[in-house]
Amino acid sequence: MENRFNLIDEPWIPVADYGRVSLKDIFTHAEYRALGGNPVQKIALLKLLLAIAQAAATPKDEAEWKSLGAEGLARRCLAYLDKWHDRFYLYGEKPFLQMPAIKAAKVQLFGAVLPEISTGNTTVLSQVQIERPLDDSGKALLLLTLMGFALSGKKTDNSVVLTPGYEGKRNDKGKASTGRTGPSVGHMGLLHNFLLGSNLQNSLWLNLFTSQQVEQMNLYPEGVGTAPWENMPTGEDCDQARKLKRSLMGRLIPMCRFCLLAMDGLHYSEGIAHPGYKEGVVDPSMAINNSGKEPKALWVDPEKRPWRELTSLLGFFEQTATQGFQSWQLRSGINRARDATKKFSIWSGGLRVSSNAGEQYASGSDDFVESQIELHSDTLGEIWFSQLKMEMESLDALAKNLYGRVLGFFKEQTVDGAKVAPRATHLFWQLCERDFQNLVDHCDQTEDAMKVRRNLRKRFAGYVHQAYDTYCPKDTARQLEAWAKCRPNNSKYLNQEA
């Protein structure tokens, strides 16, 4: 087959403010600020770039990481891509992240494996859900996304097994089973977290793990491992597949689906079955709480946007390593980011999904979610974190009080307000989001910061009344009486030391 559409040279990666660029462009142009696309595409692309960076220049320790720098990392990545140029063709004898041997599997339409596209008898609610033809760049992005974010279900043709004797694609009756969920999705949609620097190259440098850090994680017996394009697996349970299961590289590029691009779709079957977080293996970008009897994951929740989880993600500022949610990507990178940059951001995102009888899909309130919070290195610390935690706990108390007051308003009129109260609190949090960055910026103990926090408290208290008034009308005398009786009193919150 003819080698064509090389991902190193062809534009296919969406970049904010620039459109599509190539892999070579990413490591050549320091002016690229951030990746584009939806949150899942951003995660998949960032993991690919990190896999290239780890393969090209995994530093031994922090001293080597610091001396490498963002520019040094970019140069090493360019040299690496030049060396492995023939492994990045989308089409050819060795197509990128594809398995020619899976050609016997049935072809699925591209729209059938995209969670946001309506296919079959699914109702189309907006233009976004209509399936459209994909060009080569779109196919490359889809292929990469499926490696970790494939949804479980019957779309995989598991009748094709590449490793002789492998039973992982059979059910108890010996028939082809439904495909497992991708390790980057999990049951409901795992929340992923990364550090972002002043530009894309800087972000890759901040998230790059050292060999020492990988060893300290005690998650990957094979260490960093070998990138799959250097040594592709030949089956679901071959030697290379088992090594990918036990290495960091296998979590960056999980290859949970074996695919081969066809004319109007792709041959599609389950690939490597990676262990989940309950088995003790996670992506470094996931946030997991191991303090209980069973590990708990931080899930994507469109009703609770990721910025509200900031104190959970940064709990290590005051906790031991065995308590609270821990994300290795953040825990390993925060201190180095504080030392290396004046300011940086925490980006969190993912896709919420539903499941029924083994079939995963995006439905109802399921959606893509992302948040980005900027942090200033000179203010970060336990004192800053304690203040932020107190402010968030106070906001939670406001939201709970609002919920109860809205319920009380409707109870006064012998009406069930169980469906209205959550909408009121959701509106409250939406209003708070616009001021959250300002709150994060002023959680130090200076006079100016305390003055800003007092003003913010007045604004947050106003949002409580705005949400209450929106959902609790006072048009009639009876409504007015209930409205006045149940209206939230925020004096305790306003008088609390900010």
SVG drawing of the C-alpha trace seen along z (x, -y; Angstrom):
<svg xmlns="http://www.w3.org/2000/svg" viewBox="-53 -46 74 67">
<polyline fill="none" stroke="black" stroke-width="0.4" points="0.0,0.0 1.1,-3.5 2.4,-5.5 0.5,-8.8 -0.8,-11.5 2.0,-11.6 0.9,-13.0 4.3,-14.7 3.9,-16.8 0.2,-17.1 -2.0,-19.6 -4.5,-17.6 -4.2,-18.8 -6.6,-21.7 -4.8,-24.5 -6.5,-27.5 -6.2,-30.7 -4.3,-28.8 -6.6,-26.0 -5.0,-22.7 -1.3,-22.1 1.1,-19.1 3.1,-17.3 6.2,-19.0 4.5,-22.4 3.7,-21.7 7.4,-21.3 8.6,-24.1 6.3,-27.0 6.5,-28.1 3.7,-30.7 1.0,-28.0 -0.9,-28.6 -3.3,-25.6 -5.0,-22.8 -8.4,-23.1 -11.3,-20.6 -13.7,-19.2 -12.4,-18.2 -12.0,-14.5 -10.0,-15.4 -7.8,-17.7 -7.0,-15.0 -6.3,-12.4 -4.0,-14.9 -2.2,-15.9 -1.6,-12.3 -0.2,-11.6 2.2,-14.6 3.2,-13.5 3.8,-10.0 6.1,-11.4 7.9,-13.6 8.4,-10.6 9.7,-8.5 12.0,-11.2 13.4,-12.7 12.3,-11.1 14.6,-12.9 16.3,-10.9 15.3,-13.2 14.2,-16.7 17.6,-18.3 17.7,-16.8 14.1,-17.8 15.0,-21.4 18.1,-21.6 16.1,-20.1 13.6,-23.0 10.7,-23.4 12.9,-24.4 15.2,-21.5 12.3,-19.1 10.9,-20.5 14.3,-19.9 14.5,-16.4 10.9,-15.7 11.7,-17.0 14.7,-14.7 12.6,-11.8 9.9,-12.4 12.5,-12.6 13.9,-9.2 10.4,-7.5 9.0,-9.4 7.9,-6.3 5.7,-5.1 3.4,-8.1 1.7,-7.5 -2.1,-7.3 -2.2,-5.0 0.4,-2.5 2.1,0.8 2.3,-0.3 -0.6,-2.6 -0.4,-4.7 -2.0,-3.0 -3.9,-0.6 -4.0,3.2 -4.1,4.5 -4.8,7.9 -8.2,6.7 -9.5,6.3 -11.8,9.3 -13.8,7.3 -17.0,5.6 -16.9,2.0 -18.5,-0.6 -19.5,-4.0 -17.5,-6.9 -20.6,-8.4 -21.4,-5.2 -18.3,-5.5 -18.6,-9.2 -20.6,-9.8 -22.0,-13.2 -23.4,-11.9 -26.9,-10.5 -27.1,-7.4 -29.7,-4.7 -33.0,-5.6 -31.6,-8.1 -33.4,-11.5 -31.4,-14.4 -31.9,-17.4 -29.3,-19.8 -27.1,-20.3 -24.1,-19.2 -25.5,-15.6 -25.7,-15.2 -23.1,-12.8 -20.8,-14.5 -18.0,-13.1 -14.6,-13.1 -11.5,-14.1 -8.1,-12.5 -7.3,-14.9 -10.7,-14.1 -10.1,-10.4 -6.7,-10.7 -8.2,-12.6 -11.0,-10.0 -8.6,-7.1 -6.5,-8.7 -9.5,-9.4 -10.8,-5.8 -7.5,-4.5 -8.6,-5.5 -12.1,-7.0 -14.0,-4.2 -17.4,-3.5 -18.5,0.0 -21.2,1.8 -22.0,4.0 -20.4,1.9 -17.1,3.8 -16.8,7.0 -15.3,9.3 -15.7,12.3 -12.2,11.5 -9.4,12.5 -5.8,12.0 -4.1,13.7 -4.6,17.5 -6.4,18.8 -7.4,15.4 -10.7,15.6 -11.1,12.0 -13.5,11.3 -15.8,14.1 -18.8,14.2 -19.7,17.1 -21.5,18.8 -18.5,18.7 -19.9,16.1 -18.4,12.8 -18.8,10.4 -19.7,6.7 -16.7,4.3 -15.4,3.0 -15.3,-0.7 -12.0,-2.6 -9.7,-3.0 -9.8,-6.8 -13.7,-6.8 -14.6,-4.2 -18.2,-3.7 -19.5,-7.2 -16.7,-9.3 -13.5,-9.9 -12.3,-13.5 -8.7,-14.2 -6.4,-16.9 -3.3,-18.5 -1.1,-21.5 -1.0,-24.2 1.8,-26.7 2.2,-29.8 2.3,-27.9 1.8,-24.4 5.5,-23.4 5.7,-24.7 2.6,-22.7 4.2,-19.5 7.4,-20.2 5.4,-20.8 3.6,-17.5 6.6,-15.4 7.4,-12.7 11.0,-11.8 12.0,-8.1 12.3,-8.7 8.7,-9.9 7.4,-6.9 9.2,-4.6 7.8,-6.4 4.2,-6.0 4.6,-2.3 1.9,-1.8 3.8,-0.7 6.2,2.3 7.5,1.7 8.3,-1.9 7.8,-4.4 7.7,-1.6 7.9,-1.7 5.6,-3.7 3.2,-1.5 4.2,-2.9 7.8,-1.8 6.7,1.8 3.0,2.4 1.2,5.3 0.3,8.2 -2.8,9.2 -4.9,8.6 -2.5,10.5 0.8,10.7 4.1,9.8 3.9,6.1 0.3,5.9 1.1,7.1 4.0,4.6 1.7,1.8 -0.7,2.9 2.2,2.5 3.7,-0.8 3.1,-4.5 3.1,-4.5 0.2,-2.1 -1.9,-4.6 -1.0,-7.4 -1.9,-5.4 -4.0,-2.5 -4.9,-0.9 -8.2,0.4 -9.5,0.7 -8.0,2.4 -8.9,0.4 -8.2,0.2 -9.5,-2.7 -11.8,-1.8 -13.4,-4.0 -16.5,-5.1 -15.8,-3.8 -13.3,-1.6 -12.9,2.1 -13.5,2.0 -12.8,4.6 -11.8,4.6 -8.1,4.3 -6.0,4.4 -8.1,4.8 -6.3,2.5 -7.0,2.9 -9.2,0.2 -8.7,-2.0 -10.3,0.6 -7.5,3.0 -5.0,0.3 -3.9,-1.0 -4.8,-4.5 -3.9,-7.2 -1.7,-9.8 -4.3,-12.4 -7.1,-10.7 -8.0,-11.7 -8.5,-8.7 -9.2,-8.4 -7.6,-5.3 -8.4,-6.1 -11.6,-3.9 -12.2,-0.2 -12.5,-0.6 -10.8,-3.2 -13.1,-6.1 -12.7,-8.0 -13.6,-11.7 -16.2,-11.6 -17.2,-14.2 -20.5,-15.9 -22.1,-18.5 -24.2,-19.6 -20.9,-20.2 -18.3,-21.7 -14.7,-20.8 -13.7,-24.2 -15.8,-23.2 -13.5,-20.2 -10.3,-22.3 -10.0,-21.9 -10.4,-18.1 -7.7,-18.0 -5.3,-20.1 -6.0,-18.3 -2.3,-17.2 -1.4,-20.7 -2.6,-19.7 -3.2,-15.9 -1.0,-12.8 -0.6,-10.8 -3.2,-8.2 -6.1,-10.7 -8.4,-12.4 -8.3,-12.5 -4.9,-12.2 -3.9,-13.0 -0.3,-12.1 -0.2,-14.6 -1.0,-17.4 0.8,-16.1 4.1,-15.5 3.9,-18.8 2.6,-21.5 5.8,-22.1 8.0,-22.1 5.5,-24.5 5.7,-26.8 9.5,-26.9 9.7,-27.1 6.9,-29.6 5.2,-32.7 1.8,-31.4 0.2,-28.3 -3.2,-26.7 -5.0,-23.5 -7.2,-22.2 -9.8,-19.6 -12.2,-18.0 -13.9,-14.9 -17.2,-13.4 -20.1,-12.2 -21.7,-9.1 -24.6,-6.8 -24.8,-3.0 -27.5,-0.4 -27.0,3.3 -23.3,2.8 -24.0,0.2 -22.5,-3.3 -23.8,-6.4 -24.2,-10.2 -27.8,-11.0 -30.0,-13.4 -27.8,-15.7 -24.5,-13.9 -22.1,-16.4 -18.5,-17.4 -17.2,-19.4 -14.0,-21.4 -12.6,-24.2 -9.4,-26.0 -8.2,-27.8 -5.1,-30.0 -2.8,-29.8 -0.1,-32.3 3.1,-30.6 4.0,-33.2 0.7,-32.8 0.3,-29.0 0.8,-27.1 -1.1,-25.7 -2.3,-29.1 -3.7,-30.0 -5.3,-26.5 -6.9,-26.7 -8.5,-30.1 -9.8,-28.7 -11.2,-25.6 -13.0,-27.8 -14.5,-30.0 -15.7,-26.9 -17.2,-25.4 -19.1,-28.6 -20.4,-28.7 -21.5,-25.0 -23.4,-26.1 -25.1,-28.9 -26.1,-26.5 -27.6,-24.0 -29.5,-26.8 -30.8,-28.0 -32.0,-24.5 -33.9,-24.2 -35.4,-27.7 -36.8,-27.0 -38.2,-23.7 -39.8,-25.6 -41.3,-28.2 -43.2,-25.6 -44.1,-23.6 -45.8,-26.7 -48.1,-26.5 -48.5,-22.7 -46.6,-22.2 -43.7,-19.8 -40.6,-21.8 -38.2,-18.8 -37.5,-19.5 -37.2,-23.3 -34.7,-23.4 -31.9,-21.7 -32.4,-24.1 -32.1,-27.1 -28.8,-25.8 -27.5,-25.1 -28.2,-28.7 -26.4,-29.9 -23.3,-27.9 -23.4,-29.1 -23.5,-32.7 -20.6,-32.0 -18.4,-30.6 -17.8,-33.9 -16.2,-35.2 -14.3,-32.0 -11.0,-32.9 -11.1,-36.3 -11.6,-34.4 -8.7,-32.0 -6.5,-35.0 -7.3,-36.6 -7.0,-33.8 -3.7,-35.2 -3.8,-37.2 -2.9,-40.7 -5.2,-43.7 -6.1,-44.0 -7.0,-40.3 -9.3,-40.5 -11.0,-43.5 -11.6,-41.7 -13.0,-38.7 -15.4,-40.8 -16.7,-42.3 -17.0,-38.9 -19.0,-37.6 -21.5,-40.4 -21.7,-39.3 -22.1,-35.6 -24.9,-36.5 -26.6,-38.5 -26.4,-35.4 -28.3,-33.5 -31.2,-36.0 -31.1,-36.2 -31.5,-32.4 -34.2,-32.4 -36.2,-35.2 -35.9,-33.5 -37.6,-30.3 -39.8,-31.6 -42.3,-34.1 -44.1,-36.7 -47.0,-37.6 -49.9,-36.8 -50.5,-37.6 -50.0,-34.0 -46.7,-33.7 -45.5,-37.0 -46.1,-35.8 -44.2,-32.5 -41.5,-34.4 -40.9,-36.8 -41.0,-33.9 -38.5,-31.7 -36.2,-34.2 -32.6,-33.2 -30.8,-35.2 -27.1,-35.5 -26.1,-37.7 -24.0,-35.0 -22.1,-34.4 -21.5,-38.2 -20.4,-38.7 -18.0,-35.7 -14.3,-36.6 -13.2,-36.7"/>
</svg>
